[in-house]
Amino acid sequence: MNEQKANAKVVTRLMFRLLPIQIFLAAVGSVNGIVSSYFASNYVGVDAMSAVGLYSPISMFLNSVSLIMVGGSVILCGKYLGRNRQDDLQRVFSLALFLAPMLAAVLTVLFLFFGLFDLTGILTGDEKVRLLFNRYLLGQAIGLIPLLLGNAIVPFLSIESKSRHTMFASLIYILANIIFNFLFVQLLHMEAFGLALASSLGLWFFLAVEVQPFLAGKTHLRIRLQKLRWKDAFLLYKTGLPGAASNSYQTLRGFIVNYLLDVFVGSVGISAFAAANNLLSIFWSVPVGMMAVSRLLFSVSIGEEDRQTLTDVMRVMFRRFLPLMGAICVLLVLCAEPLTRIFFRDPAEPVYMMTVWGLRLLPLCMPLSIILMHFISYSQSFGRTGLVYLLAALDGVICVAGFTALLIRFIGMNSVYISNFLNGVVTTLVIVGYAWIKKKRFPRNMDELMVVPDDFGARADERLDLSVRSMEDVVSVAERVQTFCLARGVDARRAYLAGLSMEEMAGNVVDHGFRKDKKSHSVDVRVVHKDDVVILRIKDDCVPFDPGERQQLTEGDDITKNIGIRMVFKIARDVQYQNILGLNVLTISI
């Protein structure tokens, strides 16, 4: 039980270490959306805000296209990292960076075609809004290539432990967007086209900064087009599609909701909904960032067949993420009116109170959405596409659009906001119901709620989980490893070598890694005996250290140097090292 708690603490620390950068990355687009909305409402007018609102479903569609590549890349790369398949990792990287600009080029042509030939009348019956939207669409077309390519690069910078580089690129993007909006909208009065052009040019600056490490050869990953396997494109698409299904359905939902608002409330309703969504989008970056962290850890855990870490990730979501999001929601509800005044300052205008109620009601669905996002990501990683598509359809179209269509005649604008909350209730019940049906009883623990397969990973009797915090623990752990192996029927020689190898490598981490900084560290040790192979896995959060490189560097030198590492490499059947998300992971087969 103590070892399980120690593993949970390691997972919690890792998730919260990764969380800030993921929230920041998710917030970048939101911040720029708020910037665009601010200039639209204050320097162009309410009709321009309607144009921004009409573009929202299209933006969701672009996110869907991007998520197919990003989601597919993250899941595949997580599994390849867990299995240390470096060649496959390189191929996925090259393929993603080749496909992204190709898709963007096709979409750019479509945007230009619809905007230049005034083919957007199906989206609104208001002629003034339609003309503004046409120009807005033309400006957005300029930024499609850096948008899709930039999004494709982000997860690989995380794998390369260069997320801070993405953060710097994002700051440049925000700054450029503000400057260009001031220039194009406020000074040059370029209206809707200027709004979109400012964002598009900012995306080009973002991409230029992002690709710099790859162009400079400072990364392990390289673009190798000659090694592309086109069957991998199908695998990438197949893997990423379920996760993007939710956004695809939300695209359809956006068109339906905008139509209902246009008919029953008017363009002012679209403006209010757009304002509320843009204001809340920066806070939506919190659950999106939480989901991004968990999705990668789900994939790595599945690749390693690490049942404990897999369920610990979901426990962190329930125990830490949900309370944090709940506190943020209370704050949003209390600040509804001050936030509304960023865009609309006259309480007498109908759009004012419509926006206020949006900021009071929409936050209520955020905690439930965290549960939904995590179970969609988890199910996608496990290949449960049926559940993913069901949840995506409910969340994307059926619940929100359906409840809105039923309620809008009676309660008007607030029907959209209430429908989002009801959507969260329904999807949460479906998640619990799915586990109930599969397990034939109400889920009583996290394993049952997640419906983790019984044969996933090593059984409890096939593994031993331990934690090392000091040199005193090292000796006792080595003894427990040897005892475990003997109890499993492993011959005395291999049992002794397993304990000795664990003592040498874990001791090396404590003796050197723990002293590199003043932080608190621990070593997560797992021993698995399966198919007559003893597998030792040592995981720590110290500075990166590859014992294989150290062993190679000292070959031929004084034989007394690094004698422990030399010995382990000689007696082990196989030794694999990799650094995953800032964790050293050493796997030894005896």
C-alpha positions as CSV (number, residue, x, y, z in Angstrom):
1,M,0.0,0.0,0.0
2,N,2.9,2.4,0.8
3,E,4.4,1.7,-2.6
4,Q,1.1,2.5,-4.3
5,K,0.9,5.8,-2.4
6,A,4.5,6.6,-3.4
7,N,3.7,5.9,-7.1
8,A,0.6,8.1,-6.8
9,K,2.7,10.9,-5.4
10,V,5.2,10.6,-8.3
11,V,2.4,10.7,-10.8
12,T,0.8,13.7,-9.1
13,R,4.1,15.6,-9.1
14,L,4.7,14.8,-12.7
15,M,1.2,15.8,-13.8
16,F,1.3,19.1,-12.0
17,R,4.8,19.8,-13.4
18,L,3.6,19.3,-16.9
19,L,0.3,21.1,-16.3
20,P,1.3,24.8,-16.4
21,I,2.9,24.6,-19.9
22,Q,-0.1,22.6,-21.3
23,I,-2.5,25.2,-19.9
24,F,-0.4,28.0,-21.3
25,L,-0.3,26.4,-24.7
26,A,-4.1,25.8,-24.7
27,A,-4.6,29.4,-23.5
28,V,-2.6,31.0,-26.4
29,G,-5.4,30.7,-28.9
30,S,-7.9,31.8,-26.3
31,V,-5.9,34.9,-25.4
32,N,-5.7,35.8,-29.1
33,G,-9.5,35.2,-29.4
34,I,-10.1,37.6,-26.6
35,V,-7.8,40.2,-28.2
36,S,-9.7,39.8,-31.5
37,S,-13.1,40.0,-29.8
38,Y,-12.0,43.1,-27.9
39,F,-11.0,45.0,-31.0
40,A,-14.1,43.7,-32.8
41,S,-16.6,44.9,-30.2
42,N,-14.8,48.2,-29.4
43,Y,-13.5,49.3,-32.8
44,V,-15.7,47.6,-35.4
45,G,-19.1,46.9,-33.7
46,V,-21.5,44.2,-32.7
47,D,-21.9,43.0,-36.2
48,A,-18.2,42.2,-36.3
49,M,-18.6,40.2,-33.1
50,S,-21.3,38.3,-35.0
51,A,-18.8,37.5,-37.7
52,V,-16.4,36.2,-35.1
53,G,-19.2,34.1,-33.8
54,L,-20.0,32.7,-37.2
55,Y,-16.4,31.7,-37.6
56,S,-16.4,29.8,-34.3
57,P,-17.8,26.5,-35.8
58,I,-15.2,26.7,-38.6
59,S,-12.5,27.3,-36.0
60,M,-13.7,24.1,-34.3
61,F,-13.5,22.3,-37.6
62,L,-9.9,23.4,-38.0
63,N,-9.2,22.2,-34.4
64,S,-10.7,18.8,-35.4
65,V,-8.3,18.5,-38.4
66,S,-5.4,19.5,-36.2
67,L,-6.5,17.1,-33.4
68,I,-6.4,14.1,-35.8
69,M,-2.7,14.7,-36.3
70,V,-1.9,15.9,-32.8
71,G,-4.0,13.3,-31.0
72,G,-2.8,10.5,-33.2
73,S,0.9,11.7,-32.8
74,V,0.6,11.9,-29.0
75,I,-1.0,8.5,-28.6
76,L,1.3,6.7,-31.0
77,C,4.5,8.4,-29.7
78,G,3.5,7.7,-26.1
79,K,3.2,4.0,-26.9
80,Y,6.5,4.1,-28.9
81,L,8.2,5.9,-26.0
82,G,6.8,3.3,-23.6
83,R,8.2,0.5,-25.8
84,N,11.4,2.4,-26.7
85,R,10.7,2.2,-30.5
86,Q,12.8,5.1,-31.7
87,D,12.5,4.5,-35.4
88,D,8.7,4.5,-35.3
89,L,8.9,7.7,-33.3
90,Q,10.9,9.3,-36.0
91,R,8.6,8.2,-38.7
92,V,5.5,9.6,-37.0
93,F,7.3,12.9,-36.5
94,S,8.2,13.1,-40.2
95,L,4.8,12.1,-41.4
96,A,2.9,14.6,-39.1
97,L,5.1,17.5,-40.3
98,F,4.6,16.5,-44.0
99,L,0.8,16.1,-43.8
100,A,0.0,19.3,-41.9
101,P,1.0,21.8,-44.6
102,M,-0.6,19.7,-47.3
103,L,-3.9,19.7,-45.6
104,A,-3.6,23.4,-44.8
105,A,-3.0,24.3,-48.5
106,V,-6.2,22.6,-49.5
107,L,-8.2,24.4,-46.8
108,T,-6.6,27.7,-47.8
109,V,-7.9,27.3,-51.3
110,L,-11.4,26.6,-50.0
111,F,-11.4,29.6,-47.7
112,L,-10.4,31.9,-50.5
113,F,-13.0,30.4,-52.8
114,F,-15.9,30.9,-50.4
115,G,-14.8,34.4,-49.3
116,L,-14.1,35.8,-52.8
117,F,-17.2,34.5,-54.4
118,D,-19.6,35.4,-51.5
119,L,-20.7,31.8,-50.9
120,T,-21.3,32.2,-47.2
121,G,-25.0,33.1,-47.3
122,I,-26.0,29.8,-45.9
123,L,-24.5,30.9,-42.5
124,T,-26.5,34.1,-42.0
125,G,-29.4,36.0,-43.5
126,D,-28.0,39.3,-42.3
127,E,-26.3,40.9,-45.4
128,K,-24.1,43.3,-43.4
129,V,-22.8,40.5,-41.2
130,R,-22.2,38.2,-44.2
131,L,-20.0,40.8,-46.0
132,L,-18.0,41.3,-42.8
133,F,-17.7,37.5,-42.5
134,N,-16.4,37.1,-46.1
135,R,-13.6,39.5,-45.4
136,Y,-12.9,37.8,-42.1
137,L,-12.6,34.5,-43.9
138,L,-10.1,35.8,-46.4
139,G,-7.8,37.1,-43.6
140,Q,-8.0,33.8,-41.7
141,A,-7.0,31.9,-44.9
142,I,-3.5,33.5,-44.7
143,G,-2.8,31.8,-41.3
144,L,-4.0,28.2,-42.0
145,I,-0.5,26.8,-42.9
146,P,1.2,28.1,-39.7
147,L,-1.8,27.1,-37.6
148,L,-1.9,23.4,-38.6
149,L,1.9,23.0,-38.9
150,G,2.5,24.8,-35.6
151,N,0.0,22.6,-33.8
152,A,1.6,19.5,-35.2
153,I,5.0,20.5,-33.9
154,V,3.9,21.3,-30.3
155,P,3.8,17.7,-28.9
156,F,7.2,16.8,-30.4
157,L,8.8,19.8,-28.6
158,S,7.3,18.4,-25.4
159,I,8.9,15.0,-26.2
160,E,12.2,16.8,-26.7
161,S,11.7,18.6,-23.3
162,K,11.6,21.9,-25.1
163,S,8.2,23.0,-24.1
164,R,9.6,26.3,-22.9
165,H,10.5,27.0,-26.5
166,T,6.9,26.7,-27.4
167,M,6.0,29.0,-24.6
168,F,8.4,31.7,-26.0
169,A,6.8,31.2,-29.4
170,S,3.4,31.6,-27.9
171,L,4.3,34.9,-26.2
172,I,5.6,36.2,-29.5
173,Y,2.3,35.2,-31.1
174,I,0.3,37.1,-28.5
175,L,2.4,40.2,-28.7
176,A,2.3,40.2,-32.5
177,N,-1.5,39.8,-32.5
178,I,-1.9,42.7,-30.2
179,I,0.4,45.0,-32.3
180,F,-1.2,44.0,-35.6
181,N,-4.7,44.5,-34.3
182,F,-3.8,47.9,-33.0
183,L,-2.3,48.7,-36.4
184,F,-4.8,47.1,-38.8
185,V,-8.1,47.7,-36.8
186,Q,-7.6,50.7,-34.6
187,L,-5.3,52.8,-36.8
188,L,-6.0,51.7,-40.4
189,H,-9.7,50.7,-39.9
190,M,-9.4,47.5,-41.9
191,E,-12.3,46.1,-39.9
192,A,-13.0,42.3,-40.2
193,F,-10.2,41.6,-42.6
194,G,-7.8,43.4,-40.3
195,L,-9.0,41.3,-37.3
196,A,-8.2,38.1,-39.1
197,L,-5.0,39.3,-40.8
198,A,-3.6,40.2,-37.4
199,S,-4.1,36.7,-36.1
200,S,-2.8,35.1,-39.2
201,L,0.5,37.1,-39.3
202,G,0.9,36.3,-35.6
203,L,0.7,32.6,-36.4
204,W,3.6,32.9,-38.9
205,F,5.7,34.5,-36.2
206,F,4.7,31.6,-33.9
207,L,5.8,29.0,-36.4
208,A,9.1,30.7,-37.2
209,V,10.1,30.5,-33.5
210,E,8.8,27.0,-33.1
211,V,10.7,25.3,-35.9
212,Q,14.1,26.9,-35.0
213,P,15.4,24.0,-32.8
214,F,14.6,21.5,-35.6
215,L,16.2,23.6,-38.3
216,A,19.3,24.2,-36.1
217,G,19.7,20.4,-35.5
218,K,19.3,20.8,-31.7
219,T,16.8,18.0,-31.5
220,H,16.9,14.2,-31.5
221,L,14.0,14.0,-34.0
222,R,14.7,14.7,-37.6
223,I,12.4,15.0,-40.7
224,R,13.2,12.0,-42.8
225,L,10.8,12.0,-45.8
226,Q,12.6,9.1,-47.5
227,K,11.6,6.8,-44.7
228,L,7.9,7.6,-44.7
229,R,5.6,4.7,-44.8
230,W,2.2,5.7,-46.2
231,K,0.4,3.0,-44.2
232,D,1.4,5.0,-41.1
233,A,-0.7,7.9,-42.5
234,F,-3.8,5.6,-42.1
235,L,-2.7,4.5,-38.7
236,L,-2.2,8.2,-37.6
237,Y,-5.6,9.0,-39.0
238,K,-7.3,6.0,-37.4
239,T,-5.7,6.7,-34.0
240,G,-6.4,10.4,-34.0
241,L,-9.9,10.4,-35.5
242,P,-11.9,9.3,-32.5
243,G,-10.4,12.1,-30.3
244,A,-11.2,14.6,-33.0
245,A,-14.7,13.3,-33.4
246,S,-15.9,15.4,-30.5
247,N,-14.6,18.6,-32.2
248,S,-16.1,17.5,-35.5
249,Y,-19.5,17.1,-33.9
250,Q,-19.1,20.4,-32.1
251,T,-18.6,22.0,-35.5
252,L,-22.0,20.7,-36.6
253,R,-23.4,21.8,-33.2
254,G,-22.0,25.3,-33.7
255,F,-23.8,25.7,-37.0
256,I,-27.1,24.3,-35.5
257,V,-26.9,26.6,-32.4
258,N,-26.0,29.6,-34.5
259,Y,-29.0,28.9,-36.7
260,L,-31.4,28.5,-33.8
261,L,-30.1,31.8,-32.2
262,D,-30.4,33.6,-35.6
263,V,-34.0,32.5,-35.9
264,F,-35.3,32.8,-32.3
265,V,-33.0,35.4,-30.8
266,G,-31.4,37.3,-33.7
267,S,-27.8,38.2,-34.5
268,V,-27.5,39.8,-31.0
269,G,-27.7,36.3,-29.5
270,I,-24.8,35.1,-31.7
271,S,-22.8,38.1,-30.5
272,A,-23.6,37.4,-26.8
273,F,-22.7,33.7,-27.2
274,A,-19.5,34.5,-29.0
275,A,-18.5,37.0,-26.3
276,A,-19.2,34.6,-23.5
277,N,-17.4,31.8,-25.2
278,N,-14.4,33.9,-26.0
279,L,-14.1,35.1,-22.5
280,L,-14.4,31.6,-21.1
281,S,-12.1,30.1,-23.6
282,I,-9.1,31.2,-21.6
283,F,-10.5,29.3,-18.6
284,W,-11.3,26.3,-20.8
285,S,-7.5,26.1,-21.3
286,V,-7.3,24.6,-17.8
287,P,-9.4,21.5,-18.5
288,V,-7.8,21.2,-22.0
289,G,-4.3,21.4,-20.5
290,M,-5.3,18.8,-17.9
291,M,-6.5,16.5,-20.6
292,A,-3.3,17.0,-22.7
293,V,-1.2,15.9,-19.7
294,S,-3.3,12.9,-18.9
295,R,-3.6,11.8,-22.6
296,L,0.2,11.5,-22.9
297,L,0.5,9.7,-19.6
298,F,-2.3,7.3,-20.5
299,S,-0.4,6.4,-23.7
300,V,2.9,5.9,-22.0
301,S,1.3,3.8,-19.3
302,I,-0.4,1.6,-21.9
303,G,2.8,1.3,-23.8
304,E,4.6,0.2,-20.6
305,E,1.5,-1.9,-19.5
306,D,1.7,0.0,-16.2
307,R,-1.7,-0.6,-14.6
308,Q,-1.0,1.3,-11.4
309,T,0.1,4.5,-13.1
310,L,-2.8,4.2,-15.6
311,T,-5.3,4.3,-12.8
312,D,-3.3,6.9,-10.8
313,V,-3.7,9.4,-13.6
314,M,-7.4,9.1,-13.4
315,R,-7.3,9.4,-9.6
316,V,-5.4,12.6,-9.9
317,M,-8.1,13.9,-12.2
318,F,-10.9,13.2,-9.7
319,R,-9.0,14.2,-6.5
320,R,-7.0,17.2,-7.7
321,F,-8.1,18.5,-11.1
322,L,-11.9,18.6,-10.3
323,P,-11.6,20.6,-7.0
324,L,-9.3,23.0,-8.7
325,M,-11.7,23.5,-11.6
326,G,-14.6,23.9,-9.2
327,A,-12.9,26.8,-7.5
328,I,-12.2,28.5,-10.8
329,C,-15.9,28.1,-11.8
330,V,-17.1,29.8,-8.5
331,L,-14.8,32.7,-9.2
332,L,-16.1,33.0,-12.8
333,V,-19.8,33.1,-11.7
334,L,-19.0,35.8,-9.1
335,C,-17.2,37.9,-11.7
336,A,-19.7,37.6,-14.5
337,E,-20.7,41.3,-14.8
338,P,-17.1,42.7,-14.6
339,L,-16.0,40.3,-17.3
340,T,-18.9,41.2,-19.5
341,R,-17.9,44.9,-19.4
342,I,-14.7,44.0,-21.3
343,F,-16.9,43.8,-24.4
344,F,-20.2,45.5,-23.7
345,R,-20.5,48.4,-21.3
346,D,-24.2,49.4,-21.6
347,P,-26.5,47.3,-19.3
348,A,-29.5,48.6,-21.2
349,E,-28.4,46.7,-24.4
350,P,-29.9,43.2,-24.7
351,V,-26.5,41.8,-25.5
352,Y,-25.2,42.8,-22.1
353,M,-27.4,40.6,-19.9
354,M,-27.3,37.8,-22.4
355,T,-23.6,37.7,-22.0
356,V,-23.8,38.0,-18.2
357,W,-26.0,34.9,-18.0
358,G,-23.7,33.1,-20.3
359,L,-20.8,33.7,-17.8
360,R,-23.0,32.6,-14.9
361,L,-24.3,29.4,-16.4
362,L,-21.7,28.1,-18.8
363,P,-18.9,27.6,-16.2
364,L,-21.1,25.0,-14.4
365,C,-20.4,22.5,-17.2
366,M,-16.6,22.7,-16.9
367,P,-16.0,20.2,-14.1
368,L,-18.2,17.6,-15.8
369,S,-16.3,18.3,-19.1
370,I,-13.0,17.4,-17.4
371,I,-14.5,13.9,-16.6
372,L,-15.7,13.6,-20.2
373,M,-12.3,14.7,-21.8
374,H,-10.4,12.3,-19.6
375,F,-12.5,9.3,-20.4
376,I,-12.5,10.1,-24.1
377,S,-8.7,10.3,-24.1
378,Y,-8.3,7.2,-22.1
379,S,-10.8,5.2,-24.3
380,Q,-9.1,6.5,-27.4
381,S,-5.7,5.4,-26.1
382,F,-7.1,1.9,-25.4
383,G,-8.8,1.7,-28.8
384,R,-12.4,1.8,-27.6
385,T,-13.6,3.7,-30.5
386,G,-17.3,2.8,-30.0
387,L,-17.4,4.5,-26.6
388,V,-15.4,7.5,-27.9
389,Y,-17.8,8.1,-30.8
390,L,-20.8,7.7,-28.6
391,L,-19.5,10.3,-26.1
392,A,-18.4,12.6,-28.9
393,A,-21.8,12.4,-30.5
394,L,-23.7,13.1,-27.3
395,D,-21.3,16.0,-26.3
396,G,-20.9,17.4,-29.8
397,V,-24.5,17.4,-31.2
398,I,-27.2,15.3,-29.6
399,C,-27.3,16.8,-26.1
400,V,-26.5,20.5,-26.6
401,A,-28.2,21.0,-29.9
402,G,-31.1,18.8,-28.9
403,F,-31.8,20.4,-25.5
404,T,-31.4,23.9,-27.1
405,A,-34.0,23.1,-29.8
406,L,-36.4,21.9,-27.1
407,L,-35.9,24.8,-24.8
408,I,-35.2,27.9,-26.9
409,R,-38.9,28.6,-27.6
410,F,-39.6,28.8,-23.9
411,I,-36.5,30.4,-22.3
412,G,-34.7,32.0,-25.2
413,M,-31.0,32.7,-25.0
414,N,-30.5,30.8,-21.7
415,S,-31.5,27.6,-23.3
416,V,-28.0,27.4,-25.0
417,Y,-26.3,27.8,-21.6
418,I,-28.5,25.3,-19.7
419,S,-28.1,22.7,-22.5
420,N,-24.3,22.7,-22.0
421,F,-24.7,21.8,-18.3
422,L,-27.3,19.1,-19.1
423,N,-24.9,17.7,-21.6
424,G,-22.3,17.2,-18.9
425,V,-24.8,15.4,-16.7
426,V,-25.8,13.0,-19.5
427,T,-22.3,12.1,-20.6
428,T,-21.2,11.5,-17.0
429,L,-24.1,9.1,-16.5
430,V,-23.2,7.3,-19.8
431,I,-19.6,6.8,-18.6
432,V,-20.8,5.2,-15.3
433,G,-23.4,3.2,-17.2
434,Y,-20.8,1.8,-19.6
435,A,-18.7,0.5,-16.7
436,W,-21.9,-0.9,-15.0
437,I,-22.8,-2.8,-18.2
438,K,-19.3,-4.1,-18.8
439,K,-18.7,-5.2,-15.2
440,K,-22.3,-6.2,-14.6
441,R,-22.4,-4.2,-11.4
442,F,-22.0,-0.7,-10.2
443,P,-18.3,0.3,-10.4
444,R,-16.7,0.1,-6.9
445,N,-13.2,1.2,-7.7
446,M,-11.1,3.0,-10.3
447,D,-10.2,-0.2,-12.1
448,E,-13.9,-1.0,-12.6
449,L,-14.9,2.5,-13.6
450,M,-12.2,2.6,-16.2
451,V,-13.0,-1.0,-17.2
452,V,-9.3,-1.9,-17.3
453,P,-8.9,-5.3,-19.0
454,D,-8.1,-8.1,-16.5
455,D,-5.2,-9.3,-18.6
456,F,-3.6,-5.8,-18.9
457,G,-0.1,-5.5,-17.5
458,A,1.4,-7.9,-14.9
459,R,-1.0,-9.5,-12.4
460,A,-0.6,-8.5,-8.7
461,D,1.3,-11.8,-8.0
462,E,3.6,-11.3,-11.0
463,R,4.9,-7.9,-9.9
464,L,6.5,-6.2,-7.0
465,D,6.3,-2.4,-6.6
466,L,8.7,-0.7,-4.2
467,S,9.9,2.9,-3.5
468,V,13.5,4.0,-2.6
469,R,14.1,7.3,-0.8
470,S,17.5,6.7,0.9
471,M,20.6,4.5,0.8
472,E,19.1,2.5,3.7
473,D,16.2,1.6,1.5
474,V,18.5,0.4,-1.3
475,V,19.8,-2.7,0.6
476,S,16.3,-3.7,1.9
477,V,14.8,-3.3,-1.6
478,A,17.6,-5.6,-3.1
479,E,16.7,-8.2,-0.5
480,R,13.0,-8.0,-1.3
481,V,13.7,-8.3,-5.0
482,Q,15.7,-11.5,-4.5
483,T,13.1,-12.9,-2.1
484,F,10.3,-12.1,-4.7
485,C,12.2,-13.9,-7.5
486,L,12.9,-17.0,-5.4
487,A,9.2,-17.1,-4.4
488,R,8.2,-17.0,-8.0
489,G,10.5,-20.0,-8.8
490,V,13.4,-18.1,-10.4
491,D,16.6,-20.0,-10.0
492,A,18.9,-18.8,-7.2
493,R,21.6,-17.3,-9.5
494,R,19.2,-15.1,-11.5
495,A,17.4,-14.1,-8.3
496,Y,20.7,-13.0,-6.8
497,L,21.7,-11.1,-10.0
498,A,18.3,-9.4,-10.1
499,G,18.7,-8.1,-6.5
500,L,22.3,-7.1,-7.2
501,S,21.4,-5.2,-10.3
502,M,18.6,-3.4,-8.5
503,E,21.0,-2.5,-5.7
504,E,23.7,-1.2,-8.0
505,M,21.4,0.9,-10.3
506,A,19.0,2.3,-7.6
507,G,22.0,3.0,-5.3
508,N,23.6,4.9,-8.2
509,V,20.5,7.1,-8.5
510,V,20.4,7.8,-4.7
511,D,24.1,8.4,-4.4
512,H,24.4,10.8,-7.4
513,G,21.0,11.8,-8.7
514,F,19.6,12.9,-5.3
515,R,22.6,15.2,-4.7
516,K,22.3,17.1,-8.0
517,D,19.8,19.6,-6.5
518,K,18.0,20.4,-3.3
519,K,14.7,18.9,-4.4
520,S,13.0,15.9,-2.8
521,H,13.3,12.7,-5.0
522,S,12.3,9.1,-4.9
523,V,13.0,6.0,-7.0
524,D,10.0,4.0,-8.2
525,V,11.0,0.3,-8.6
526,R,9.0,-2.4,-10.3
527,V,10.0,-6.0,-10.7
528,V,8.0,-8.2,-13.0
529,H,8.3,-12.0,-13.5
530,K,6.4,-13.0,-16.6
531,D,7.1,-15.7,-19.2
532,D,10.2,-16.8,-17.3
533,V,11.8,-13.3,-17.7
534,V,12.7,-11.0,-14.8
535,I,12.2,-7.4,-15.7
536,L,13.5,-4.6,-13.5
537,R,12.2,-1.1,-14.1
538,I,13.7,1.8,-12.2
539,K,12.1,5.2,-12.6
540,D,13.3,8.5,-11.0
541,D,12.7,12.2,-11.4
542,C,16.4,13.3,-11.1
543,V,18.4,15.0,-13.7
544,P,18.7,13.0,-17.0
545,F,21.3,10.3,-16.8
546,D,21.8,7.4,-19.3
547,P,23.9,4.7,-17.8
548,G,24.5,3.2,-21.2
549,E,26.3,6.3,-22.4
550,R,28.4,6.3,-19.2
551,Q,29.3,2.6,-19.7
552,Q,30.3,3.3,-23.3
553,L,32.4,6.3,-22.4
554,T,34.4,4.4,-19.8
555,E,35.1,1.3,-22.0
556,G,38.8,0.7,-22.0
557,D,39.4,3.2,-19.1
558,D,40.3,2.2,-15.6
559,I,38.2,-0.9,-14.8
560,T,37.5,0.5,-11.3
561,K,35.4,3.3,-12.7
562,N,31.6,2.8,-12.8
563,I,32.2,-0.8,-12.0
564,G,28.6,-1.3,-10.9
565,I,27.2,-0.1,-14.3
566,R,29.7,-2.2,-16.1
567,M,28.7,-5.3,-14.2
568,V,25.0,-4.8,-14.8
569,F,25.5,-4.4,-18.5
570,K,27.5,-7.7,-18.6
571,I,25.1,-9.8,-16.6
572,A,21.8,-8.5,-18.0
573,R,20.1,-9.9,-21.1
574,D,19.0,-6.4,-22.1
575,V,19.3,-2.9,-20.7
576,Q,17.2,0.0,-22.1
577,Y,17.2,3.6,-21.0
578,Q,15.0,6.5,-22.0
579,N,13.9,9.9,-20.6
580,I,10.1,10.2,-20.7
581,L,8.6,13.5,-19.8
582,G,11.5,14.4,-17.5
583,L,11.7,11.0,-15.9
584,N,14.6,8.6,-16.2
585,V,13.3,5.1,-17.0
586,L,15.8,2.2,-16.9
587,T,14.6,-1.3,-17.9
588,I,16.8,-4.3,-17.2
589,S,15.9,-7.9,-18.3
590,I,17.6,-10.7,-16.5
